[in-house]
């Protein structure tokens, strides 16, 4: 009887220990995903690969794997550094206070080590593709962490600075495929650069009160008014023009069919429609629709570009 009791207790302890271990591992993985923003990192990888497919004469799967790994590590490092720097700011906002650092589940030292390792590994992997990829990867991490992140607490111009590293992924794929930065890569950069403004200002509109409470400047002139939406409309129009410019054969080897340009133009009009609706109503519901439309745009347009290329 005593033997059975001992074994029963042992089984209970082992069972509890097993559950605790599984919970701990699950928690660690979750925190790691939050620190490196896995969803955002994957979307950046996707955009980079479409850029590669646009520039490649023949597909090298080793390069695609290196680009995916290097791109993921590059974005993961930027996000980790960002959360180390903004730990106290994140603690103030409802949306971010449960992140690993402000919640106390992860130390700043641990996050810093992860960010540093990701930076070294990411740049090294991109260098294995070609030196220009490594250079643009390093520039992206530097600008995001050393310029954009601290400037958010100083001036709305931070969004302009942040749009530079944010626009690198599409162009990075082309550079990975061709080994050079020319007019084609420049136009891919400009498309994503101008897309940043309606996208992030829509988020800034939705989170204005939270950002304002934390002392972050994420809307033009720090105001949630029609003036901010006028700028959203302006940059949306520039984005549309940049996106359809290749139909005019002014972008080197980057060319799209007229029908493709029409489809992209209509997708841009969808964003513009929601931007105009936001101007009229100034409601969060329309800002959310604009934000979702912008995500759809930057996801589908690179795919359309790739399909168009393979139809040539």
C-alpha positions as CSV (number, residue, x, y, z in Angstrom):
1,X,0.0,0.0,0.0
2,X,2.8,2.4,0.9
3,X,4.6,1.5,-2.3
4,X,1.4,2.3,-4.3
5,X,1.1,5.7,-2.5
6,X,4.7,6.6,-3.2
7,X,4.3,5.8,-6.9
8,X,1.0,7.6,-7.1
9,X,2.6,10.7,-5.6
10,X,5.6,10.4,-7.9
11,X,3.3,10.3,-10.9
12,X,1.4,13.3,-9.6
13,X,4.7,15.3,-9.2
14,X,6.0,14.2,-12.6
15,X,2.6,15.2,-14.2
16,X,2.6,18.6,-12.6
17,X,6.3,19.1,-13.6
18,X,5.6,18.1,-17.2
19,X,2.7,20.5,-17.4
20,X,4.8,23.3,-15.9
21,X,7.6,22.7,-18.3
22,X,5.3,22.7,-21.3
23,X,3.7,25.9,-20.1
24,X,7.1,27.5,-19.5
25,X,8.3,26.6,-23.0
26,X,5.1,27.8,-24.5
27,X,5.5,31.1,-22.6
28,X,9.1,31.6,-23.7
29,X,8.2,30.9,-27.3
30,X,5.3,33.4,-27.1
31,X,7.6,36.1,-25.6
32,X,10.2,35.5,-28.2
33,X,7.6,35.9,-31.0
34,X,6.3,39.1,-29.4
35,X,9.9,40.5,-29.0
36,X,10.8,39.9,-32.6
37,X,7.3,40.5,-34.0
38,X,7.1,37.3,-36.0
39,X,4.1,38.4,-38.0
40,X,5.7,41.6,-39.2
41,X,9.0,39.8,-39.9
42,X,7.3,37.2,-42.1
43,X,5.5,39.9,-44.1
44,X,8.9,41.6,-44.7
45,X,10.3,38.3,-45.8
46,X,7.4,37.9,-48.2
47,X,8.0,41.4,-49.7
48,X,11.7,40.7,-50.1
49,X,11.1,37.5,-51.9
50,X,8.7,39.1,-54.4
51,X,11.4,41.7,-55.0
52,X,13.9,38.9,-55.7
53,X,11.5,37.2,-58.1
54,X,11.1,40.5,-60.0
55,X,14.8,40.9,-60.4
56,X,16.0,37.3,-61.0
57,X,16.6,36.0,-64.5
58,X,16.6,32.5,-63.0
59,X,15.6,31.4,-59.6
60,X,18.3,30.4,-57.1
61,X,16.6,28.7,-54.1
62,X,19.7,29.0,-51.9
63,X,19.6,32.8,-52.4
64,X,15.8,32.8,-51.5
65,X,16.5,30.9,-48.3
66,X,19.3,33.2,-47.3
67,X,17.2,36.2,-48.1
68,X,14.3,34.9,-46.0
69,X,16.6,34.1,-43.0
70,X,18.6,37.3,-43.3
71,X,15.4,39.4,-43.7
72,X,13.7,37.8,-40.8
73,X,16.7,38.3,-38.5
74,X,17.1,41.9,-39.7
75,X,13.5,42.8,-38.8
76,X,13.6,40.7,-35.6
77,X,16.7,42.5,-34.4
78,X,15.2,46.0,-35.2
79,X,12.1,45.1,-33.2
80,X,14.0,43.7,-30.3
81,X,16.2,46.8,-30.0
82,X,13.1,49.0,-30.3
83,X,11.4,47.2,-27.4
84,X,14.6,47.6,-25.2
85,X,14.7,51.3,-25.9
86,X,10.9,51.8,-25.5
87,X,10.5,49.5,-22.5
88,X,9.2,52.3,-20.2
89,X,7.0,53.8,-23.0
90,X,5.5,50.4,-23.7
91,X,4.6,50.1,-20.0
92,X,2.3,53.2,-20.3
93,X,0.2,52.1,-23.3
94,X,-2.6,49.6,-23.0
95,X,-1.7,48.0,-26.4
96,X,2.0,47.3,-25.4
97,X,2.1,47.0,-21.6
98,X,1.9,43.2,-21.8
99,X,5.0,42.8,-24.0
100,X,7.8,40.7,-22.5
101,X,9.9,43.6,-21.2
102,X,7.4,46.0,-19.6
103,X,5.6,43.1,-18.1
104,X,8.8,41.8,-16.5
105,X,8.7,38.4,-18.1
106,X,12.0,39.1,-19.9
107,X,15.0,41.2,-18.9
108,X,16.4,44.0,-21.1
109,X,19.7,42.2,-21.0
110,X,18.2,39.0,-22.5
111,X,16.4,41.1,-25.2
112,X,19.6,43.0,-26.0
113,X,21.6,39.7,-26.4
114,X,18.9,38.4,-28.8
115,X,18.9,41.6,-30.8
116,X,22.7,41.6,-31.0
117,X,22.9,38.0,-32.1
118,X,20.1,38.6,-34.7
119,X,22.0,41.6,-36.0
120,X,25.3,39.8,-36.5
121,X,23.7,36.7,-38.0
122,X,21.3,38.6,-40.2
123,X,24.1,40.9,-41.7
124,X,26.4,37.9,-42.1
125,X,23.7,35.9,-44.0
126,X,22.8,38.9,-46.2
127,X,26.5,39.3,-46.9
128,X,26.6,35.7,-48.2
129,X,24.2,36.9,-50.9
130,X,26.2,40.0,-51.8
131,X,27.8,42.9,-49.9
132,X,25.1,45.4,-51.0
133,X,22.4,43.3,-49.3
134,X,24.4,43.4,-46.1
135,X,24.9,47.1,-46.3
136,X,21.2,47.8,-46.8
137,X,20.4,45.4,-44.0
138,X,22.8,47.2,-41.6
139,X,21.4,50.7,-42.7
140,X,17.9,49.4,-42.0
141,X,18.7,48.3,-38.5
142,X,20.7,51.4,-37.7
143,X,18.0,53.9,-38.9
144,X,15.2,52.0,-37.2
145,X,16.8,51.8,-33.8
146,X,19.1,54.8,-33.7
147,X,17.0,57.4,-35.5
148,X,13.3,56.4,-35.9
149,X,12.8,55.0,-32.4
150,X,14.2,57.9,-30.4
151,X,12.7,60.5,-32.8
152,X,9.2,59.3,-32.1
153,X,9.4,61.0,-28.7
154,X,10.6,64.2,-30.3
155,X,8.9,65.0,-33.6
156,X,6.3,63.7,-36.1
157,X,9.1,63.7,-38.6
158,X,10.1,60.4,-37.1
159,X,7.6,58.8,-39.5
160,X,9.6,60.1,-42.5
161,X,12.8,58.7,-41.1
162,X,11.1,55.3,-40.2
163,X,9.7,55.1,-43.8
164,X,13.3,54.6,-45.0
165,X,14.1,51.3,-43.3
166,X,10.5,50.3,-43.8
167,X,10.8,50.7,-47.6
168,X,14.0,48.6,-47.9
169,X,12.6,45.0,-48.1
170,X,11.0,45.2,-51.6
171,X,14.1,46.8,-53.0
172,X,16.4,44.4,-51.0
173,X,15.0,41.5,-53.0
174,X,15.9,43.1,-56.3
175,X,19.4,43.8,-55.0
176,X,19.7,40.2,-53.9
177,X,18.8,39.0,-57.4
178,X,20.9,41.4,-59.4
179,X,23.7,42.5,-57.1
180,X,23.1,46.1,-58.0
181,X,21.0,49.1,-57.0
182,X,19.6,50.9,-60.0
183,X,16.5,52.7,-61.1
184,X,14.4,49.5,-60.8
185,X,15.3,49.0,-57.1
186,X,14.9,52.7,-56.6
187,X,11.3,52.5,-57.8
188,X,10.5,49.5,-55.7
189,X,11.9,51.4,-52.7
190,X,9.7,54.5,-53.5
191,X,6.5,52.5,-53.8
192,X,7.0,51.1,-50.3
193,X,8.3,54.4,-49.0
194,X,5.2,56.4,-49.9
195,X,2.9,53.5,-48.8
196,X,4.3,53.9,-45.3
197,X,2.6,57.3,-44.7
198,X,-1.1,56.4,-45.2
199,X,-0.5,53.1,-43.4
200,X,1.2,54.4,-40.3
201,X,-0.8,57.6,-40.1
202,X,-4.0,55.5,-40.1
203,X,-2.5,53.5,-37.2
204,X,-1.4,56.8,-35.6
205,X,-5.0,58.0,-35.9
206,X,-6.4,54.9,-34.3
207,X,-3.9,54.9,-31.4
208,X,-3.6,58.7,-31.1
209,X,-4.7,58.9,-27.5
210,X,-2.4,56.1,-26.5
211,X,0.6,57.5,-28.3
212,X,-0.2,61.0,-26.9
213,X,-0.3,59.6,-23.4
214,X,3.1,58.0,-24.0
215,X,4.6,61.2,-25.5
216,X,5.0,59.8,-29.0
217,X,4.4,61.9,-32.1
218,X,2.8,59.7,-34.8
219,X,0.5,62.1,-36.7
220,X,1.5,65.1,-38.8
221,X,1.6,68.3,-36.6
222,X,0.6,66.1,-33.7
223,X,-3.1,66.6,-34.5
224,X,-6.0,64.3,-35.1
225,X,-7.7,66.6,-37.7
226,X,-8.4,67.1,-41.4
227,X,-5.0,68.5,-41.9
228,X,-3.5,65.1,-41.1
229,X,-5.9,63.4,-43.5
230,X,-5.0,65.8,-46.3
231,X,-1.4,64.5,-46.0
232,X,-2.7,60.9,-46.0
233,X,-4.5,61.6,-49.2
234,X,-1.5,63.4,-50.8
235,X,0.9,60.5,-50.1
236,X,-1.7,57.9,-51.2
237,X,-1.8,59.7,-54.6
238,X,2.0,59.7,-54.9
239,X,2.1,56.0,-54.0
240,X,-0.4,55.2,-56.7
241,X,1.6,57.2,-59.3
242,X,4.8,55.4,-58.3
243,X,3.1,52.0,-58.4
244,X,1.9,52.4,-62.0
245,X,4.9,54.3,-63.3
246,X,6.6,51.2,-64.7
247,X,3.9,51.0,-67.4
248,X,5.6,54.1,-69.0
249,X,8.8,52.1,-69.5
250,X,10.8,54.7,-67.5
251,X,12.0,52.2,-64.9
252,X,14.6,50.3,-66.7
253,X,14.0,46.5,-66.7
254,X,11.0,46.9,-64.4
255,X,8.0,47.1,-66.7
256,X,4.3,46.2,-66.3
257,X,1.5,45.8,-68.9
258,X,-1.2,48.5,-69.2
259,X,-3.8,46.1,-67.8
260,X,-1.7,45.4,-64.8
261,X,-1.3,49.2,-64.3
262,X,-5.1,49.5,-64.4
263,X,-5.6,46.8,-61.8
264,X,-3.0,48.4,-59.5
265,X,-4.6,51.8,-60.0
266,X,-8.0,50.5,-59.0
267,X,-6.4,49.0,-55.8
268,X,-4.9,52.3,-55.1
269,X,-8.2,54.0,-55.6
270,X,-9.6,51.7,-52.8
271,X,-7.1,53.1,-50.4
272,X,-7.8,56.6,-51.6
273,X,-11.6,56.1,-51.2
274,X,-11.1,55.2,-47.5
275,X,-8.7,58.1,-47.0
276,X,-11.4,60.5,-48.4
277,X,-14.0,58.9,-46.2
278,X,-11.7,59.5,-43.2
279,X,-11.4,63.2,-44.3
280,X,-15.2,63.4,-44.3
281,X,-16.0,61.6,-41.1
282,X,-12.8,61.7,-39.0
283,X,-14.0,58.4,-37.4
284,X,-11.8,55.6,-36.2
285,X,-13.9,53.1,-38.1
286,X,-12.8,54.7,-41.4
287,X,-9.1,54.9,-40.2
288,X,-9.3,51.2,-39.5
289,X,-10.7,50.5,-43.0
290,X,-7.8,52.6,-44.5
291,X,-5.3,50.7,-42.5
292,X,-6.7,47.3,-43.6
293,X,-6.9,48.5,-47.2
294,X,-3.2,49.5,-47.0
295,X,-2.2,46.1,-45.7
296,X,-4.1,44.5,-48.6
297,X,-2.5,46.8,-51.1
298,X,1.1,46.1,-50.0
299,X,0.4,42.4,-49.9
300,X,-1.3,42.0,-53.3
301,X,0.6,44.6,-55.4
302,X,4.0,42.8,-55.2
303,X,2.2,39.5,-56.2
304,X,0.6,41.3,-59.2
305,X,4.1,42.6,-60.2
306,X,5.5,39.1,-60.1
307,X,2.6,37.6,-62.1
308,X,3.0,40.3,-64.7
309,X,6.7,39.6,-65.0
310,X,6.2,35.9,-65.7
311,X,3.6,36.8,-68.3
312,X,6.1,38.9,-70.3
